[in-house]
Amino acid sequence: MIQLKSARELETMAAGGRILAATHQHIKPALQPGTSTLEIDAMVESYIRSHPGATPSFKGLYGFPGSACISLNEEIVHGIPSAKRILKDGDLITVDIGVYYGGFHTDSAWTYAVGKVSPEAARLMEVTEASLWAAIRETKLGNHVGDLGAACEAVVNKAGFSVVRDLVGHGVGAQMHEEPQVPNHGKPKRGPRLQVGMTIAIEPMVNAGGPATKTLADKWTIVTLDGSLSAHFEHTVAVTAEGPRVLTTLG
């Protein structure tokens, strides 16, 4: 069942979303060659917990060991933070963070360049972020979930990249994962209709190569089957009468 949020609940989620956005800003200076993904995870956890009442949503979720999912290069999602994973020049790093605050979760991921990345990697990030904003623009009253996926997929296909189909966005609120599922591909006017008070995590995951994926032996990390680079951008967005409201920003 889709859980609609009241205006007051949306304000609570926006407060948590500001903490989340600030966490992304806090870790950016550390995303340099020589930093381990475990160090980044520790920064995420300590910064979130420095805000009274805020905790990392992912810590222990379904048994996940970290406070953030940190994925490198061909890793799409759910990378486990590790002291052995050391950033190097040219890497892509995706940091996916959730914040639980005031009884609600917010969720946001961003892919960053470590040092100087290849032109293909830079374009992949640019296209993936553009596909996110294309979907956000369609997050308005009366549209359907399929409108979001269609908008995202159109941007990605035009660039010659591939949308990951095995993984989807989702509703978010009192639970980290709520209805509806929000695929990053689809057809307009298909799927659940958007209603005022819906809050969804829109999160295109885009591969430079083919869309196929596989899960590593750690049972968490999902990578591109062909070893190509992947990027992932995500915001938590509310449907309002005035249009989409991005909840995971500093504003």
C-alpha positions in Angstrom: 0.0 0.0 0.0 1.3 3.5 -0.9 1.7 5.6 2.2 0.7 9.3 1.7 2.4 11.8 4.0 0.8 14.9 5.6 2.3 18.4 5.2 3.8 18.1 8.6 5.3 14.7 7.9 6.9 16.2 4.7 8.5 18.9 6.8 10.0 16.3 9.0 11.3 14.4 6.0 12.8 17.6 4.6 14.6 18.2 7.9 16.1 14.7 7.7 16.9 15.3 4.0 18.9 18.4 4.9 21.0 16.4 7.2 21.5 13.9 4.4 22.5 16.5 1.9 24.9 18.1 4.4 26.5 14.6 4.9 27.2 14.4 1.2 28.9 17.9 1.4 30.8 16.9 4.5 32.5 13.9 2.9 33.3 15.4 -0.5 36.8 16.8 0.5 37.8 13.2 1.7 37.0 11.6 -1.7 40.7 11.7 -2.7 43.3 9.1 -3.7 44.5 7.3 -0.6 41.3 7.4 1.4 39.6 4.0 2.2 35.9 3.4 1.8 35.8 2.4 5.5 37.1 5.9 6.4 34.4 7.5 4.3 31.8 5.3 6.0 33.0 6.3 9.4 32.7 10.0 8.4 29.2 9.4 7.2 28.1 7.7 10.5 29.7 10.2 12.8 28.4 13.2 10.9 24.8 11.9 10.8 24.9 11.0 14.5 26.2 14.5 15.4 22.7 15.7 14.6 20.5 15.0 17.6 17.9 12.3 16.8 19.5 11.3 13.4 20.8 7.9 12.7 22.1 6.1 9.6 19.3 4.3 7.9 21.4 1.6 6.3 23.4 0.5 9.4 22.1 -3.0 10.1 19.3 -2.7 7.5 18.7 -6.3 6.2 22.0 -7.0 8.0 24.1 -4.5 6.0 27.3 -3.8 7.9 28.0 -0.1 6.9 26.3 3.2 7.4 26.7 4.0 3.6 26.8 1.8 0.5 30.0 2.8 -1.2 30.5 1.4 -4.7 33.5 1.9 -7.1 33.7 1.9 -10.9 31.9 -1.2 -12.2 30.0 -1.6 -8.8 26.5 -0.4 -9.3 25.1 -0.5 -5.7 25.5 -2.0 -2.2 29.3 -1.9 -2.0 30.5 -2.7 1.5 32.9 -0.2 3.1 36.3 -1.7 3.6 39.7 -0.7 4.9 41.1 -2.6 1.9 39.3 -0.5 -0.7 41.6 2.5 -1.3 40.5 5.2 -3.7 42.8 5.9 -6.6 43.0 8.6 -9.2 40.4 8.1 -11.9 38.0 6.1 -9.9 34.2 6.7 -9.8 32.8 6.4 -6.3 29.1 6.2 -5.5 28.1 7.0 -2.0 24.5 6.0 -1.1 23.3 7.4 2.2 20.0 7.1 4.2 19.1 9.2 7.2 16.4 8.2 9.8 15.0 11.3 11.6 11.8 12.0 13.3 10.3 8.6 12.4 11.1 8.9 8.6 13.8 7.9 6.2 15.3 9.8 3.4 17.6 8.4 0.8 20.1 10.0 -1.6 23.1 8.7 -3.7 25.7 10.6 -5.7 28.5 9.5 -7.9 31.8 11.4 -7.6 35.0 11.6 -9.5 38.2 10.8 -7.7 40.9 13.0 -9.1 40.9 13.1 -12.9 38.5 10.6 -14.6 38.2 9.6 -18.2 36.0 11.5 -20.6 33.6 8.5 -20.8 33.3 8.5 -17.0 32.6 12.2 -16.9 30.0 11.9 -19.5 28.4 8.9 -17.7 28.0 10.9 -14.6 26.6 13.9 -16.5 24.0 11.8 -18.3 23.0 9.8 -15.2 22.4 13.0 -13.2 20.5 14.5 -16.2 18.3 11.4 -16.3 17.5 11.9 -12.6 16.4 15.5 -13.1 14.3 14.4 -16.2 12.4 12.0 -14.0 12.1 14.5 -11.2 10.4 17.0 -13.6 7.8 14.3 -14.3 7.0 13.8 -10.6 3.8 15.8 -10.6 0.2 15.2 -9.7 -1.7 13.1 -12.2 1.4 11.5 -13.9 2.2 7.9 -13.5 5.3 6.1 -12.3 5.9 5.0 -15.9 6.3 8.7 -16.9 9.3 8.9 -14.7 11.0 5.8 -16.0 10.3 6.8 -19.6 11.8 10.3 -19.1 14.9 8.7 -17.5 15.3 6.1 -20.1 15.0 8.6 -23.0 18.0 10.6 -21.7 20.1 7.5 -21.2 19.3 5.9 -24.5 20.0 9.1 -26.4 23.5 9.1 -24.9 24.2 5.5 -25.9 24.3 4.1 -22.3 22.1 1.5 -20.6 19.6 1.8 -17.8 19.9 -1.0 -15.1 16.7 -2.9 -15.2 17.3 -5.3 -12.3 17.1 -2.5 -9.7 14.5 0.1 -9.1 13.7 3.2 -7.0 11.0 3.0 -4.4 8.6 4.7 -2.0 10.3 5.9 1.2 9.0 7.1 4.5 8.4 5.4 7.8 10.1 2.4 6.1 13.2 2.7 3.9 11.5 0.7 1.2 7.8 1.3 0.6 5.4 1.0 -2.3 5.5 1.8 -5.2 8.5 0.5 -7.1 9.9 3.1 -9.3 11.7 1.6 -12.4 14.1 3.7 -14.4 12.5 2.6 -17.6 8.9 2.3 -18.7 6.1 3.7 -20.7 4.2 6.9 -20.1 0.8 6.6 -18.4 1.6 3.2 -17.0 2.0 2.2 -13.4 0.6 3.8 -10.2 -0.8 7.3 -10.6 1.1 10.0 -8.6 -0.8 11.5 -5.7 -0.2 14.4 -3.3 1.8 13.2 -0.3 3.7 10.4 -2.1 7.4 10.3 -1.4 9.7 8.3 -3.6 13.3 7.7 -4.0 14.2 8.2 -7.7 17.5 6.6 -8.4 18.7 6.0 -12.0 21.6 3.5 -12.2 23.3 3.8 -15.6 26.0 1.6 -17.1 28.4 2.6 -19.8 28.0 -0.8 -21.3 25.1 -3.3 -21.2 22.4 -3.3 -18.6 23.1 -6.8 -17.2 24.2 -7.2 -13.6 25.6 -9.8 -11.3 25.9 -10.1 -7.5 29.4 -10.8 -6.0 30.2 -13.5 -3.5 29.7 -11.1 -0.6 25.9 -11.3 -1.4 25.7 -7.5 -1.4 27.7 -5.9 -4.1 26.0 -5.7 -7.5 28.3 -5.0 -10.5 28.0 -4.7 -14.2 28.1 -8.1 -15.9 30.5 -6.7 -18.6 32.7 -4.8 -16.2 31.8 -1.5 -17.6 31.5 1.7 -15.4 28.3 2.5 -13.6 26.9 5.7 -12.1 24.1 6.2 -9.7 22.3 9.5 -8.7 19.3 9.6 -6.3 17.0 12.1 -4.5 14.0 11.6 -2.3 11.1 13.5 -3.9 7.6 14.4 -2.7 4.6 14.9 -4.9 2.9 18.2 -4.0 0.0 20.2 -5.6 2.7 22.7 -6.7 4.9 20.1 -8.4 7.9 18.0 -7.3 9.7 18.8 -4.1 13.2 17.5 -3.7 13.5 16.6 0.0 17.2 15.7 0.1 18.7 19.2 -0.5 20.3 21.8 1.7 17.6 24.3 0.9 
